[in-house]
Amino acid sequence: MKTRVKSHLKNKKGLTLMETLIAVAIVVILLGVAFIGIQGLVDRINQTKLDNVAQSMYVSAQNRIRELKASGEIDRLLTI
C-alpha cells in the first residue's frame, strides 16, 4: 500500500485545479488585508500633512497679526 502511494506521488507532476484555486484564494485574501492596512496608513499620512499645513497657516496668521499690532496698522485696518 505504501509503495503505491509513494509511486503515485512520484508520478504527480503538477498541481490540481483545486490546489491552484485554494492558493489563488489565499493570495487574494492576503492582498485584501494588506491593501486595507496600507490604505489606512496612507490616510493617516495625508491627514498629518494637512494638519501640518493648517498649523503653519495658523502660525503665519498669528505672526502677521503681531506685526500689524506692533506697527499700529491693525487699528487702521479695523476702523475701515
C-alpha positions in Angstrom: 0.0 0.0 0.0 2.8 2.4 0.9 4.6 1.8 -2.3 1.5 2.5 -4.3 1.1 5.9 -2.6 4.8 6.7 -3.0 4.8 5.8 -6.6 1.6 7.9 -7.2 3.2 10.9 -5.5 6.4 10.5 -7.6 4.4 10.4 -10.8 2.4 13.6 -9.9 3.9 16.5 -11.9 1.7 19.5 -11.1 -1.0 21.0 -9.0 -4.6 20.1 -9.3 -7.2 22.7 -10.2 -8.5 22.7 -6.6 -5.0 23.3 -5.1 -4.4 26.1 -7.5 -7.8 27.7 -6.7 -7.1 27.5 -3.0 -3.6 29.1 -3.4 -5.1 31.9 -5.5 -7.9 32.5 -2.9 -5.3 32.7 -0.1 -3.2 35.2 -2.1 -6.3 37.3 -2.8 -7.3 37.3 0.9 -3.8 38.3 1.9 -3.7 41.1 -0.7 -7.0 42.4 0.5 -5.8 42.6 4.1 -2.6 44.3 3.0 -4.5 46.8 0.9 -6.7 47.8 3.8 -3.7 48.2 6.1 -1.8 50.3 3.5 -4.9 52.4 2.7 -5.2 53.3 6.4 -1.6 54.2 6.6 -1.9 56.5 3.5 -4.9 58.2 5.1 -3.1 58.9 8.3 -0.1 60.3 6.4 -2.3 62.6 4.3 -4.1 63.7 7.5 -0.8 64.5 9.1 0.3 66.6 6.1 -3.0 68.5 6.2 -2.6 69.1 10.0 1.0 70.5 9.4 -0.2 72.8 6.7 -3.1 74.1 8.9 -0.7 74.6 11.8 1.8 76.5 9.5 -1.1 78.8 8.3 -2.2 79.5 11.8 1.3 80.4 13.0 1.8 82.6 9.9 -1.5 84.4 10.6 -0.6 84.9 14.3 2.8 86.4 13.3 1.2 88.7 10.8 -1.3 90.0 13.4 1.6 90.6 15.8 3.5 92.6 13.1 0.4 94.7 12.4 -0.2 95.3 16.1 3.5 96.3 16.6 3.3 98.8 13.7 -0.1 100.1 14.7 -1.6 99.3 11.3 -4.1 96.9 12.9 -6.1 99.8 14.3 -6.3 101.5 10.9 -7.4 98.2 9.3 -10.1 97.5 11.9 -11.6 101.0 11.6 -12.2 100.8 7.9 
